[in-house]
Amino acid sequence: MINSLLAERFTDIILASASPRRAELLKQIGLNFQVCPSDFSETVATRTSPAEAVEKLALMKAQTVGRRFKRGLIIGADTVVAINREIIGKPENNRHAIEILSRLSGNHHEVVTGVSLLDLENERHIVWSDRTRVYFRKLRESEILEYVRSHDVSDKAGAYGIQEKAAAFVSRIEGCYFNVVGLPLASLVEKLWELSES
């Protein structure tokens, strides 16, 4: 739960994301905010590292939304899945989703989320990324097919949502669970404290 001092300091929070998962995570820790999705194109430069890519996208999303407001704290975020530093984006269609999940099966991958906090009034920003390693058990082809057919995976990095039935695919994780869902909550609150105390 967000400390009351933080809640008083950041009264005008804007989430620059249409992700319902990120909105639920912010509600979970007690933040009051409004949603204003960014229309910034999420093109990932394949030659950059996953961390560099998501940090740049998170900042650009926050800055794009920030131009619409005179005050407030903008939260921008972007999440990618990577295998051996190769960025695996959101699936283009169901066939692509099946290919992605087949690659993740019996393997481990990293989920990297970049976050940007843009304090408009004080003209300050913080950008960072969090990394979580996720291990999948070996999946049967029928499991992959059923999951893709019964879930909308088009907006999910890596073609799965750990908070849904795909939780049964995961044998273990190393790092922040909430980072895999879409926002690293512990580091987010720590960065909010940094902004409030600077």
C-alpha positions in Angstrom: 0.0 0.0 0.0 1.2 3.5 -0.9 2.3 5.6 2.1 0.0 8.5 2.8 2.8 11.0 2.4 3.4 9.7 -1.1 -0.3 9.9 -1.9 -0.4 13.5 -0.8 2.7 14.4 -2.8 1.5 12.9 -6.1 -2.2 13.9 -6.4 -2.3 14.2 -10.2 -1.0 10.9 -11.7 -1.5 10.0 -15.3 -0.9 6.5 -16.6 0.3 6.7 -20.2 -0.9 3.2 -21.0 -4.1 1.5 -22.1 -3.0 -1.7 -20.3 -5.8 -2.9 -17.9 -3.1 -4.9 -16.1 -1.0 -1.9 -15.3 -4.1 0.0 -14.1 -5.0 -2.9 -11.8 -1.5 -2.9 -10.3 -1.6 0.8 -9.6 -5.0 0.4 -7.9 -3.6 -2.5 -5.9 -1.0 -0.3 -4.2 -3.5 2.5 -3.6 -2.6 5.0 -6.2 -5.3 7.4 -7.6 -4.7 8.1 -11.2 -6.3 8.8 -14.6 -5.6 6.9 -17.8 -4.4 8.7 -20.9 -2.9 6.2 -23.3 0.0 7.3 -25.4 -0.3 7.1 -29.2 3.5 6.8 -29.6 4.5 4.1 -32.0 6.0 1.1 -30.2 8.7 0.3 -32.7 11.6 -1.5 -31.0 15.1 -1.1 -32.4 16.3 -4.7 -32.7 20.0 -3.7 -32.3 19.5 -2.2 -28.9 19.5 -4.2 -25.7 16.0 -5.1 -24.2 16.7 -2.7 -21.3 17.7 0.2 -23.6 14.7 -0.4 -25.8 12.0 -0.5 -23.1 13.5 2.5 -21.2 13.5 4.6 -24.4 9.9 3.6 -25.2 8.7 4.2 -21.7 10.2 7.7 -21.7 8.8 8.5 -25.2 5.3 7.4 -24.1 5.5 9.5 -21.0 6.7 12.6 -22.9 4.0 12.2 -25.6 1.3 12.2 -23.0 3.0 14.9 -21.0 2.5 17.4 -23.9 -1.2 17.3 -23.2 -0.9 18.4 -19.6 0.6 21.3 -17.7 1.0 19.5 -14.3 1.1 16.1 -12.9 3.2 12.9 -12.8 3.2 10.8 -15.9 3.9 7.1 -15.7 5.1 5.5 -19.0 5.9 1.8 -19.3 6.8 -0.8 -21.9 7.4 -4.5 -21.5 9.3 -7.0 -23.7 10.1 -10.6 -23.6 13.7 -11.6 -24.6 15.4 -14.9 -25.3 19.2 -14.6 -25.2 18.8 -10.8 -25.6 16.7 -11.2 -28.7 13.5 -9.2 -28.2 10.3 -11.2 -28.8 7.5 -8.8 -29.5 3.8 -9.1 -29.3 2.4 -11.7 -31.7 1.2 -10.6 -35.1 -1.4 -13.3 -35.3 -2.3 -16.7 -33.7 0.2 -18.6 -35.8 2.9 -16.3 -34.6 1.7 -16.7 -31.0 2.0 -20.5 -31.3 5.6 -20.1 -32.6 6.5 -17.8 -29.7 5.1 -20.1 -27.0 6.8 -23.1 -28.7 10.1 -21.2 -28.3 9.4 -20.4 -24.7 8.4 -24.1 -23.9 11.0 -25.9 -21.8 13.1 -22.8 -21.8 13.8 -19.7 -19.8 13.3 -16.1 -21.0 13.5 -12.6 -19.5 10.7 -10.1 -19.1 12.1 -6.6 -19.1 9.9 -3.6 -18.2 11.0 -0.1 -18.7 9.3 2.6 -16.6 9.5 6.4 -16.8 8.2 8.9 -14.2 7.9 12.4 -15.6 7.2 15.2 -13.1 5.9 18.0 -15.2 5.8 20.8 -12.6 9.4 20.3 -11.5 10.7 19.3 -15.0 12.3 16.1 -13.7 12.2 12.5 -14.8 13.4 9.1 -13.8 13.8 6.2 -16.2 14.8 2.6 -15.3 14.1 -1.0 -16.1 13.5 -4.2 -14.2 14.3 -7.7 -15.3 12.6 -11.0 -14.3 13.7 -14.4 -15.5 10.8 -16.8 -16.2 11.1 -20.6 -16.6 8.5 -22.5 -18.6 8.0 -26.2 -18.2 7.9 -28.3 -21.4 4.5 -27.6 -22.9 2.4 -30.0 -24.9 1.3 -28.8 -28.4 -2.3 -29.2 -27.4 -1.8 -26.9 -24.4 -0.3 -24.2 -26.6 -3.1 -24.5 -29.2 -5.9 -24.4 -26.6 -4.3 -21.4 -24.8 -4.0 -19.3 -28.0 -7.5 -20.2 -29.2 -9.1 -19.3 -25.9 -7.2 -16.1 -25.1 -6.6 -12.8 -26.8 -2.8 -12.7 -26.8 -2.4 -9.9 -29.4 -1.5 -7.3 -26.7 0.8 -9.5 -24.6 4.6 -9.5 -24.8 5.6 -13.1 -25.3 2.0 -14.1 -26.2 1.0 -15.0 -22.6 -0.3 -13.5 -19.4 1.2 -14.9 -16.3 -1.8 -13.7 -14.3 -4.1 -15.9 -16.4 -4.2 -19.6 -17.2 -0.6 -19.4 -18.5 0.4 -19.3 -14.8 0.3 -23.1 -15.2 3.2 -22.9 -17.8 5.6 -21.3 -15.3 7.8 -23.6 -13.2 9.5 -20.7 -11.4 10.6 -17.1 -11.7 13.6 -15.1 -10.5 12.8 -11.5 -9.8 9.6 -9.5 -9.4 6.4 -11.2 -10.3 4.6 -7.9 -10.9 7.2 -6.9 -13.4 6.0 -9.8 -15.6 2.4 -8.6 -15.3 3.5 -5.2 -16.5 4.9 -2.9 -13.7 7.7 -3.6 -11.1 5.8 -2.3 -8.1 8.6 -2.3 -5.5 11.0 -0.3 -7.7 8.2 2.0 -8.8 7.4 2.9 -5.1 11.1 3.4 -4.4 11.5 5.8 -7.4 8.4 7.7 -6.2 10.1 8.2 -2.9 13.2 9.4 -4.7 11.2 12.0 -6.6 9.3 13.1 -3.5 12.5 13.6 -1.4 14.6 15.3 -4.1 
